[in-house]
């Protein structure tokens, strides 16, 4: 891949003018706030906003001594494993099946990509409606099956609800990538395996699946990032982090501590930890992308 | 198809059909609820799966608000739709314009700190709004941009993925085009508008679909920077309709609002399906 042009334009000021709008937005709304979060995470501002003092890593140690923070950590981990795990397996199954289908493929595909267009907050509203304890359609069916559904009181029910809603929203994305991956597996390989007597099941396990592991790995990272950061609206619209703090994931807690409880130092320290997590995930993703380019 | 296995094909159809039904069910249910009256929804548990004939009045009540039979006063959603539409268009257009310009500068010019600038833009991938909520709010508020279209859109306009995509695309545009343009006496901006821009049409269309949906579906950011009701986007407004709790919620109006919030991005995805899939796969490469 070339990264340089041979032929260029020459101007001292024009390139600066061209990058200026992007640089202004990036500087003002990305780097300045991120820098401020870093600074605030080692400061403690007094309640009246009159001044702040340097407290070193106090905010961080306070955070890790705080049980609710540790709990939000494990809630987030549990939530993202469930979302990524079930989301990937369901979409892979659908993609493998859809890959076999010739007739009606466009119809299926169009319907399966619809959730991508639905805003996370609206997703939350749709699922709450089905699971409302008093009159929801699905909670009624569950009641018939002996489950007294109430996600407003039962933490496990609340977790199940947000996982289901989050997976539903992400199926489209996973499905499209798996399908693209499956369709880029060379037909000759599959035909060769078929001639050697391998049935569809064996062909999937020994030919297709190994060839789409890069896609699967990429999707795993994307889904974890999604579960960490893009599910705020789903949670806010369904459980608002409750009951108690049972579905309060890290991003939800940053918002609540910073905006509702006005604990700026603590919220900034949480932001810094979240940034470290995103950086780690991005690095993993890009190391993998490099590998794929080489292979 | 490699061999004929009617049973396996049937199984595939059955499974995919089941998946499609599960995926479509919440949306279908929203539509059914919007066609009924609040009394119909509340009286039979579970609600009837037969569409009623109340769709237009649910939609009307959602769009224009006002007093309901239950005695709730509902906000009008029509202005929220407008706010959503305007900000989604500003965000997607803004992202594309500033990314095109900076990718053009980075690929076609040599200037000091060029690589540094590219990396600065790229690193923003690692700084989603969610991780810097409070300080970003502070910046926007000190600039006096709360409750304005500027506040709703400009902070979301930086785009590492779009810049990266256009840069990759420009790098494979043949150098002969620049040479030819230069021989014909065209300056850089002339080249940009007359040659580069028309060549990038499909990439632009693909990105527009993705970014329009991104802009339309924003929730956390508007929640932070808007306090006055006439600057609420619809995605945020729908959440407020449910504030009354279980019994008080007018589900037919909420679901009519959900439909109104879903239709524009769904139309964009369906009508531009080809570009959408291309854009999605390209931006992640």
Interface residues (C-beta under 8 A of the other chain):
Chain A: X1 X2 X3 X5 X6 X7 X8 X9 X10 X11 X12 X14 X15 X16 X18 X19 X21 X22 X23 X25 X26 X28 X29 X30 X31 X32 X33 X34 X36 X37 X40 X90 X93 X94 X97 X98 X100 X101 X102 X104 X108 X110 X111 X112 X113 X114 X115 X116 X117 X118 X119 X120 X121 X122 X123 X124 X125 X126 X127 X128 X129 X130 X132 X133 X134 X135 X136 X137 X140 X141 X168 X171 X172 X173 X176 X177 X180 X190 X191 X194 X200 X218 X222 X229 X232 X233 X236 X237 X251 X254 X255 X258 X259 X264 X267 X268 X271 X274 X275 X278 X279 X282 X289
Chain B: X1 X2 X3 X5 X8 X9 X11 X12 X13 X15 X16 X17 X19 X20 X22 X23 X24 X26 X27 X29 X30 X33 X41 X42 X45 X46 X47 X97 X98 X99 X101 X102 X104 X105 X106 X107 X108 X109 X110 X111 X114 X117 X120 X121 X124 X125 X126 X127 X128 X130 X131 X132 X133 X134 X135 X136 X137 X138 X139 X140 X143 X154 X155 X157 X158 X163 X171 X172 X175 X178 X179 X182 X187 X188 X189 X191 X213 X216 X217 X219 X220 X223 X224 X235 X236 X238 X239 X242 X246 X247 X251 X254 X255 X258 X261 X262 X265 X266 X268 X269 X270 X273 X276 X277 X280 X281 X284 X285
